């Protein structure tokens, strides 16, 4: 691995404090009718592991209807009358068992969607209080991984491809007329594990904030006007 310096949670919080206002979704994977849009939110939990900032990822339970076995950030649909940030914190508490009082929102990234499932997702970054309990819900989560941001920032950990993983609806090029062909972002971690697709784009955007060495996904697809 190249000499990628570690990130601290304090450095992540400082960088996120300077994020521009989040953009609304500028692209979609599915031309879904507005009546079928599912307002959703998720949280990117940042936790200190031995003085180094890491992201908490969850592997969706194999019995889940959508994205079973995928590595994702905790999230889901927003309840009626619920603010997006409150929905994100609730989902993190339900899926990871981290009390809301131990999650502090430190930034908001660009929204995503609509996805193939109809979800439009507000994306929040939250710092986890040191020592906070993690007790994942086995009905929703098979595994939990705390992945150092340093690992994901390694250029060797990232690649793009228009081909979905072989175990996800078969290995095929995304050529459905509902989903324009575009490169998907993949990040490798651990032993033969990867996070990809929408979750990979979220990691890309967070790294854009932390490193300042790349445009965001939205800027790649529709650059900001001066």
C-alpha positions as CSV (number, residue, x, y, z in Angstrom):
1,X,0.0,0.0,0.0
2,X,1.3,3.5,-0.8
3,X,2.1,5.7,2.1
4,X,-1.4,7.1,2.6
5,X,-1.5,9.1,5.8
6,X,-4.1,8.3,8.4
7,X,-7.1,10.6,9.0
8,X,-8.3,11.6,12.4
9,X,-11.9,12.1,13.3
10,X,-11.1,15.7,14.2
11,X,-9.7,16.3,10.7
12,X,-12.8,14.7,9.1
13,X,-15.0,17.0,11.2
14,X,-13.0,20.1,10.1
15,X,-13.2,19.1,6.5
16,X,-16.9,18.4,6.6
17,X,-17.5,21.8,8.3
18,X,-16.5,23.4,4.9
19,X,-18.7,21.3,2.7
20,X,-20.8,23.4,0.3
21,X,-24.6,23.1,0.5
22,X,-25.6,19.6,-0.7
23,X,-26.9,19.4,-4.3
24,X,-30.2,17.8,-5.1
25,X,-29.9,14.6,-7.2
26,X,-28.7,15.5,-10.7
27,X,-29.0,12.1,-12.2
28,X,-31.0,9.0,-11.8
29,X,-30.8,5.2,-12.3
30,X,-34.5,4.8,-13.0
31,X,-37.1,7.0,-14.5
32,X,-39.6,6.5,-11.8
33,X,-42.9,8.3,-11.5
34,X,-42.9,11.0,-8.8
35,X,-45.6,9.2,-7.0
36,X,-43.3,6.2,-6.6
37,X,-40.4,8.2,-5.1
38,X,-39.3,7.0,-1.7
39,X,-37.7,9.8,0.4
40,X,-34.9,8.3,2.3
41,X,-31.7,9.2,4.2
42,X,-28.6,7.5,5.4
43,X,-25.7,8.3,7.7
44,X,-21.9,7.7,7.1
45,X,-20.7,6.9,10.6
46,X,-17.1,8.0,11.4
47,X,-15.5,6.3,14.4
48,X,-12.1,6.5,16.0
49,X,-10.2,3.3,16.0
50,X,-6.8,3.6,17.7
51,X,-6.5,7.3,16.9
52,X,-7.5,6.8,13.3
53,X,-10.8,7.7,11.6
54,X,-12.8,4.8,10.1
55,X,-16.1,4.4,8.4
56,X,-18.7,1.9,9.7
57,X,-20.2,-0.3,7.0
58,X,-22.9,-2.9,7.4
59,X,-23.4,-6.0,5.3
60,X,-27.0,-6.4,4.6
61,X,-28.6,-9.6,5.8
62,X,-29.0,-12.3,3.2
63,X,-32.8,-12.4,3.7
64,X,-33.2,-8.7,2.8
65,X,-35.4,-8.1,-0.3
66,X,-33.1,-5.4,-1.8
67,X,-29.3,-5.4,-2.0
68,X,-28.9,-8.6,0.2
69,X,-25.2,-9.2,1.0
70,X,-24.1,-5.7,-0.1
71,X,-21.9,-3.5,2.1
72,X,-23.8,-0.3,2.8
73,X,-24.2,2.6,5.2
74,X,-27.1,2.5,7.6
75,X,-30.2,4.1,6.1
76,X,-33.7,3.7,4.9
77,X,-37.0,5.5,4.2
78,X,-38.0,8.7,6.1
79,X,-41.1,8.3,8.2
80,X,-44.0,10.7,7.7
81,X,-43.3,14.1,9.3
82,X,-39.7,13.1,10.1
83,X,-36.7,15.3,9.1
84,X,-34.2,13.6,6.9
85,X,-31.4,14.0,9.4
86,X,-33.6,12.5,12.1
87,X,-34.4,9.6,9.8
88,X,-30.7,9.0,9.2
89,X,-30.0,8.9,13.0
90,X,-32.9,6.7,13.7
91,X,-31.8,4.2,11.0
92,X,-28.3,4.1,12.5
93,X,-29.7,3.5,15.9
94,X,-32.0,0.7,14.6
95,X,-29.4,-1.0,12.5
96,X,-26.2,-0.6,14.5
97,X,-27.6,-0.1,18.0
98,X,-25.7,3.2,18.4
99,X,-27.8,5.6,20.5
100,X,-28.7,8.8,18.8
101,X,-27.0,10.8,21.6
102,X,-23.7,9.2,20.5
103,X,-24.0,10.4,16.8
104,X,-23.2,14.0,15.9
105,X,-24.0,15.2,12.4
106,X,-20.8,16.9,11.1
107,X,-21.7,17.4,7.4
108,X,-24.1,16.6,4.5
109,X,-23.0,15.3,1.1
110,X,-24.9,15.5,-2.2
111,X,-28.1,13.6,-2.4
112,X,-28.5,10.5,-4.6
113,X,-31.2,9.0,-6.7
114,X,-33.8,8.0,-7.7
115,X,-32.2,4.6,-7.5
116,X,-33.7,1.5,-9.2
117,X,-35.7,1.0,-6.0
118,X,-37.2,4.5,-6.2
119,X,-35.2,5.8,-3.2
120,X,-34.0,9.4,-3.2
121,X,-31.4,9.6,-0.5
122,X,-30.1,12.5,1.7
123,X,-26.6,11.7,2.9
124,X,-25.3,12.8,6.3
125,X,-21.9,12.3,7.9
126,X,-21.8,11.7,11.6
127,X,-19.1,11.4,14.2
128,X,-19.6,8.5,16.7
129,X,-18.8,9.2,20.4
130,X,-15.7,7.2,21.5
131,X,-16.8,4.1,23.4
132,X,-20.4,4.2,22.0
133,X,-21.9,0.7,21.9
134,X,-22.4,-1.1,18.6
135,X,-25.0,-3.9,18.7
136,X,-26.2,-4.5,15.1
137,X,-29.7,-5.8,14.4
138,X,-29.3,-9.4,13.1
139,X,-32.5,-9.1,11.1
140,X,-30.9,-6.4,8.9
141,X,-27.2,-6.8,9.3
142,X,-25.0,-9.8,8.8
143,X,-21.7,-8.2,9.5
144,X,-20.2,-4.8,10.6
145,X,-16.9,-3.5,9.4
146,X,-14.9,-0.5,10.6
147,X,-12.8,0.5,7.6
148,X,-10.0,3.1,8.1
149,X,-10.5,6.0,5.7
150,X,-6.8,5.6,4.9
151,X,-7.6,2.2,3.3
152,X,-10.3,3.6,1.1
153,X,-8.1,6.6,0.1
154,X,-5.4,4.2,-1.3
155,X,-5.7,4.6,-5.1
156,X,-5.2,0.9,-5.4
157,X,-8.4,0.3,-3.5
158,X,-10.6,2.1,-6.1
159,X,-11.7,1.2,-9.6
160,X,-14.6,1.9,-11.9
161,X,-16.6,-0.4,-14.2
162,X,-20.0,-0.4,-15.9
163,X,-20.3,-4.1,-14.9
164,X,-22.0,-5.1,-11.7
165,X,-20.6,-7.8,-9.5
166,X,-21.2,-11.4,-10.7
167,X,-23.3,-12.2,-7.7
168,X,-25.6,-9.2,-8.1
169,X,-28.4,-10.0,-10.6
170,X,-25.8,-11.7,-12.8
171,X,-22.7,-10.2,-14.4
172,X,-23.9,-7.9,-17.1
173,X,-23.3,-4.5,-18.5
174,X,-25.9,-2.0,-17.3
175,X,-27.6,-1.3,-20.6
176,X,-31.3,-1.2,-19.5
177,X,-32.9,1.9,-21.0
178,X,-34.0,2.9,-17.5
179,X,-30.4,3.0,-16.4
180,X,-28.0,5.0,-18.6
181,X,-24.6,3.3,-18.9
182,X,-22.1,4.9,-16.5
183,X,-19.1,3.8,-14.6
184,X,-19.8,2.4,-11.1
185,X,-17.4,3.1,-8.3
186,X,-15.9,0.2,-6.4
187,X,-13.7,0.3,-3.2
188,X,-12.0,-2.8,-2.0
189,X,-11.3,-3.5,1.7
190,X,-10.5,-6.4,4.0
191,X,-10.3,-9.8,2.4
192,X,-12.2,-9.9,-1.0
193,X,-14.7,-7.3,0.3
194,X,-16.0,-4.3,-1.7
195,X,-18.4,-1.5,-1.5
196,X,-19.8,-0.3,-4.7
197,X,-22.5,1.6,-6.7
198,X,-24.3,4.3,-4.8
199,X,-22.3,3.6,-1.6
200,X,-19.1,3.8,-3.6
201,X,-20.1,7.2,-4.9
202,X,-20.8,8.4,-1.4
203,X,-17.2,7.3,-0.4
204,X,-15.8,9.1,-3.5
205,X,-17.6,12.3,-2.5
206,X,-16.4,12.1,1.1
207,X,-12.8,11.6,-0.2
208,X,-13.3,14.6,-2.5
209,X,-14.1,16.6,0.7
210,X,-11.2,15.2,2.7
211,X,-8.4,15.1,0.0
212,X,-9.4,18.0,-2.3
213,X,-7.9,16.0,-5.2
214,X,-11.0,15.1,-7.2
215,X,-14.3,16.5,-8.3
216,X,-17.5,15.2,-6.7
217,X,-19.7,12.9,-8.7
218,X,-22.2,15.7,-9.3
219,X,-19.4,17.9,-10.7
220,X,-18.2,15.1,-13.0
221,X,-21.7,14.8,-14.4
222,X,-22.8,18.5,-14.3
223,X,-20.0,20.9,-13.3
224,X,-20.9,23.8,-11.1
225,X,-21.4,27.1,-12.8
226,X,-19.1,29.9,-11.7
